[in-house]
Amino acid sequence: MSIVTIQLPTEPSYWGSTATEADVYRIIGNLEMMIRSQFPDVDIDFQHMPEPRGRGIWGDDECLMDSIHQFIQDNWTSAL
């Protein structure tokens, strides 16, 4: 099983100009569920931080990390 760390931003402005702190944690929760359902065989450690470092995805399988990154890019607005 692959292990991946995903950093998700807690800065409200990252999610929209009117996002509140409550919105942030609702959105992050939704996004985590979406990612886990898309990649059920991956052991994912989510980290919440004001700003992710780099692209915010760490692991040892570059192809998997690229797939997760693309999934987030394509679907993050569905978590709003």
C-alpha positions as CSV (number, residue, x, y, z in Angstrom):
1,M,0.0,0.0,0.0
2,S,1.3,3.4,-0.9
3,I,1.5,6.2,1.7
4,V,0.9,9.8,0.8
5,T,0.8,13.0,2.8
6,I,-1.5,15.7,1.5
7,Q,-1.3,19.2,2.9
8,L,-4.6,21.1,2.8
9,P,-4.7,24.9,3.3
10,T,-6.6,26.4,6.3
11,E,-6.3,30.0,5.1
12,P,-9.9,31.0,4.4
13,S,-9.0,33.2,1.4
14,Y,-7.5,30.2,-0.3
15,W,-11.1,28.8,-0.7
16,G,-12.8,32.1,-1.7
17,S,-13.0,35.7,-0.7
18,T,-16.0,35.2,1.5
19,A,-14.9,31.8,3.1
20,T,-15.1,31.7,6.9
21,E,-13.2,29.4,9.2
22,A,-16.3,27.1,9.5
23,D,-16.4,27.0,5.7
24,V,-12.8,26.0,5.5
25,Y,-13.2,22.9,7.8
26,R,-16.4,21.9,6.0
27,I,-14.6,22.2,2.6
28,I,-11.5,20.3,3.8
29,G,-13.7,17.5,5.2
30,N,-15.5,17.2,1.9
31,L,-12.3,17.2,-0.1
32,E,-10.7,14.6,2.2
33,M,-13.8,12.3,1.7
34,M,-13.6,12.8,-2.1
35,I,-9.9,12.0,-2.2
36,R,-10.2,8.9,0.0
37,S,-13.1,7.6,-2.1
38,Q,-11.1,8.1,-5.3
39,F,-7.9,6.5,-3.9
40,P,-9.2,3.8,-1.5
41,D,-6.1,1.7,-1.6
42,V,-3.8,4.6,-0.5
43,D,-2.9,5.3,3.1
44,I,-3.4,9.1,3.2
45,D,-2.2,11.4,5.9
46,F,-3.9,14.8,5.7
47,Q,-2.2,17.8,7.2
48,H,-4.0,21.0,7.7
49,M,-1.8,24.1,7.5
50,P,-2.2,27.8,6.4
51,E,-0.3,27.3,3.2
52,P,0.8,24.0,1.7
53,R,4.5,23.6,0.8
54,G,5.1,23.2,-2.9
55,R,2.2,21.3,-4.4
56,G,1.3,19.9,-1.0
57,I,1.6,16.2,-1.9
58,W,4.4,14.0,-0.6
59,G,5.2,10.3,-1.1
60,D,7.4,7.9,-2.9
61,D,5.2,7.1,-5.9
62,E,5.5,10.1,-8.3
63,C,2.8,8.7,-10.7
64,L,0.3,8.4,-7.8
65,M,1.2,11.8,-6.5
66,D,0.6,13.2,-10.0
67,S,-2.8,11.5,-10.2
68,I,-3.9,12.8,-6.8
69,H,-2.7,16.3,-7.7
70,Q,-4.7,16.2,-10.9
71,F,-7.8,14.9,-9.1
72,I,-7.6,17.8,-6.7
73,Q,-7.1,20.3,-9.5
74,D,-10.1,18.9,-11.4
75,N,-12.5,18.4,-8.5
76,W,-11.7,20.8,-5.6
77,T,-14.6,23.1,-6.5
78,S,-17.0,20.2,-5.9
79,A,-16.0,20.3,-2.2
80,L,-17.2,24.0,-1.8
